[in-house]
Amino acid sequence: GDSVTQMEGPVTLSEEAFLTINCTYTATGYPSLFWYVQYPGEGLQLLLKATKADDKGSNKGFEATYRKETTSFHLEKGSVQVSDSAVYFCALSERGGSNYKLTFGKGTLLTVNP
Amino acid sequence: DADVTQTPRNRITKTGKRIMLECSQTKGHDRMYWYRQDPGLGLQLIYYSFDVKDINKGEISDGYSVSRQAQAKFSLSLESAIPNQTALYFCATSEPTGGPNTGELFFGEGSRLTVL
């Protein structure tokens, strides 16, 4: 079945450091890929997405490129801020029949210190 | 106001009690979901519904039941709560297949349940 593996946290960085959170996936077809972010005390919200190979999703300074050859969708940001502290989830959505199913990774807690 | 609203946001209850978590949405989506979040385990799908007459079990449906009262309302019930159901519960919605946001979920803010 489909699965998503993302790097285990927690990840602790200083402000302005470079961030990478690795995500790899297993899927039988051609999934769409997502990064969701969960700020403290809140629900998940979509950070960025990519729907086909070589697409780059970007938002709020974060980027991720859909790499079909390595089945990866790593999240990167060049300079993190304290406000980026949150839990980040990688997810894939694959079509099964006429409907889509979303599969999540286990989440990576990021803490950014001033 | 939030597009996906969950009530209650926090609840403490005792073992054996019946609990209902409610979800309502103003996004006009047909598809609704209930997820459970435990630390280090990500999100696990409990039940999902693609329209009012369609209810499906997810990965971890044992001990839970749902009711889709209307397009905009989807409730999760724990008939007899137990301590290992202590978790953060999320409701989510999605568009039908083929829309511009196909596959994307829109989440509520969560309901934290503690079973003593």
Chai-1 contact restraints between the chains, C-beta under 6 A:
chainA,res_idxA,chainB,res_idxB,connection_type,confidence,min_distance_angstrom,max_distance_angstrom,comment,restraint_id
A,S32,B,G103,contact,1.0,0.0,6.0,A-B,restraint_1
A,E42,B,E109,contact,1.0,0.0,6.0,A-B,restraint_2
A,G43,B,F90,contact,1.0,0.0,6.0,A-B,restraint_3
A,G43,B,F107,contact,1.0,0.0,6.0,A-B,restraint_4
A,G43,B,G108,contact,1.0,0.0,6.0,A-B,restraint_5
A,G43,B,E109,contact,1.0,0.0,6.0,A-B,restraint_6
A,G43,B,G110,contact,1.0,0.0,6.0,A-B,restraint_7
A,L44,B,F107,contact,1.0,0.0,6.0,A-B,restraint_8
A,L46,B,E104,contact,1.0,0.0,6.0,A-B,restraint_9
A,S93,B,G103,contact,1.0,0.0,6.0,A-B,restraint_10
A,S98,B,T97,contact,1.0,0.0,6.0,A-B,restraint_11
A,Y100,B,G103,contact,1.0,0.0,6.0,A-B,restraint_12
A,L102,B,L105,contact,1.0,0.0,6.0,A-B,restraint_13
A,F104,B,G42,contact,1.0,0.0,6.0,A-B,restraint_14
A,F104,B,L43,contact,1.0,0.0,6.0,A-B,restraint_15
A,G105,B,G42,contact,1.0,0.0,6.0,A-B,restraint_16
A,K106,B,G42,contact,1.0,0.0,6.0,A-B,restraint_17
A,G107,B,G42,contact,1.0,0.0,6.0,A-B,restraint_18
